[in-house]
Amino acid sequence: MSERLLAFLVAAVVFIAVPGPSVVFAIGRALAAGRRRALCSVVGNTAGVALQVLAVAAGLGAVLEGSALAFTVVKFAGAAYLVVLGVTAIRHRHRAATAMAAPDPASLPGWRRCVVDGVVVGLLNPKSALFFVAFLPQFADPAGAIGTQILVLGLVVVTIGLVLDSVWALSAGTARAWFARSPRRLAALGGAGGVTMVGLGVGLATTSRASG
């Protein structure tokens, strides 16, 4: 079991270290709204993915894997939500830049909204659900309770993702601080964060099940 667990941890870290939808979302939010809000989004995204783990352990992941319709519905719902977030960030980039220069940037999304956005993005990402379906059972012990093992392994992946996504968000937020010296650069950066989220949504919408 120890060798299986070690192999699982190595494979999970390697997979999560490669920037994917969660990383892109965290970076986009950090560029658009700063480190604190990005970290709130990461926490929400982690909660959304954790709900996916629960669903996969209960068998919903197999439904997404076997039903093209279910996969398509979830895929486009998540993509549309990301595009809406990105377009909103682009439209309000000048207002956001002005607010970020003030002591209390009230016009930016609050931490609760960032958490909710993260939950929705994490929950409506079908690629991660399919990853859990394909990846986690390979490291489960057939002699034990498969559902429980998938749940535990999935939560380990979620925890690793929380740490690495937070590092990405903090790094992007730190780089963003340099741009804060100029409202024009800050507005451009906020727009870039919006474009990043729109691009992620479009990419998710055009992704097939086979490429997940």
BELJO-V762833 format. One record per residue. N is the residue number from 1. RES is the residue in one small letter. SS is DSSP state (h for helix, s for strand, l for the rest). BURIAL is + if it has 16 or more other C-alpha atoms within 10 Angstrom, else -. Layout:
n = {N	N}
res = {RES	RES}
ss = {SS	SS}
burial = {BURIAL	BURIAL}
This chain:
n = {1	2	3	4	5	6	7	8	9	10	11	12	13	14	15	16	17	18	19	20	21	22	23	24	25	26	27	28	29	30	31	32	33	34	35	36	37	38	39	40	41	42	43	44	45	46	47	48	49	50	51	52	53	54	55	56	57	58	59	60	61	62	63	64	65	66	67	68	69	70	71	72	73	74	75	76	77	78	79	80	81	82	83	84	85	86	87	88	89	90	91	92	93	94	95	96	97	98	99	100	101	102	103	104	105	106	107	108	109	110	111	112	113	114	115	116	117	118	119	120	121	122	123	124	125	126	127	128	129	130	131	132	133	134	135	136	137	138	139	140	141	142	143	144	145	146	147	148	149	150	151	152	153	154	155	156	157	158	159	160	161	162	163	164	165	166	167	168	169	170	171	172	173	174	175	176	177	178	179	180	181	182	183	184	185	186	187	188	189	190	191	192	193	194	195	196	197	198	199	200	201	202	203	204	205	206	207	208	209	210	211	212}
res = {m	s	e	r	l	l	a	f	l	v	a	a	v	v	f	i	a	v	p	g	p	s	v	v	f	a	i	g	r	a	l	a	a	g	r	r	r	a	l	c	s	v	v	g	n	t	a	g	v	a	l	q	v	l	a	v	a	a	g	l	g	a	v	l	e	g	s	a	l	a	f	t	v	v	k	f	a	g	a	a	y	l	v	v	l	g	v	t	a	i	r	h	r	h	r	a	a	t	a	m	a	a	p	d	p	a	s	l	p	g	w	r	r	c	v	v	d	g	v	v	v	g	l	l	n	p	k	s	a	l	f	f	v	a	f	l	p	q	f	a	d	p	a	g	a	i	g	t	q	i	l	v	l	g	l	v	v	v	t	i	g	l	v	l	d	s	v	w	a	l	s	a	g	t	a	r	a	w	f	a	r	s	p	r	r	l	a	a	l	g	g	a	g	g	v	t	m	v	g	l	g	v	g	l	a	t	t	s	r	a	s	g}
ss = {l	h	h	h	h	h	h	h	h	h	h	h	h	h	h	h	h	l	l	l	h	h	h	h	h	h	h	h	h	h	h	h	h	l	h	h	h	h	h	h	h	h	h	h	h	h	h	h	h	h	h	h	h	h	h	h	h	l	l	h	h	h	h	h	h	h	l	h	h	h	h	h	h	h	h	h	h	h	h	h	h	h	h	h	h	h	h	h	h	h	h	l	h	h	h	h	h	h	h	h	l	l	l	l	l	l	l	l	l	l	h	h	h	h	h	h	h	h	h	h	h	h	h	l	l	h	h	h	h	h	h	h	h	h	h	h	h	h	h	l	l	l	l	l	l	h	h	h	h	h	h	h	h	h	h	h	h	h	h	h	h	h	h	h	h	h	h	h	h	h	h	h	h	h	h	h	h	h	h	l	l	l	h	h	h	h	h	h	h	h	h	h	h	h	h	h	h	h	h	h	h	h	h	h	h	l	l	l	h	h	h	l}
burial = {-	-	-	-	-	-	-	+	+	-	-	+	-	-	-	+	-	-	-	-	+	+	+	+	+	+	+	+	+	+	+	+	+	+	+	+	+	+	+	+	+	+	+	+	+	+	+	+	+	+	+	+	+	+	+	+	+	-	-	+	+	+	-	+	+	-	-	-	-	-	+	+	-	+	+	+	+	+	+	+	+	+	+	-	+	+	+	-	+	+	-	+	+	+	-	+	+	-	+	+	-	-	-	-	+	-	-	+	-	-	+	-	-	+	+	+	+	+	+	+	+	+	+	+	+	+	+	+	+	+	-	+	+	-	+	+	+	-	+	+	-	-	-	-	-	+	+	-	+	+	+	+	+	+	+	+	+	+	-	+	+	+	-	+	+	+	+	+	+	+	-	+	+	-	-	+	-	-	+	+	-	-	+	-	-	+	+	+	+	+	+	+	+	+	+	+	+	+	+	+	+	+	-	+	+	-	-	-	-	-	-	-}
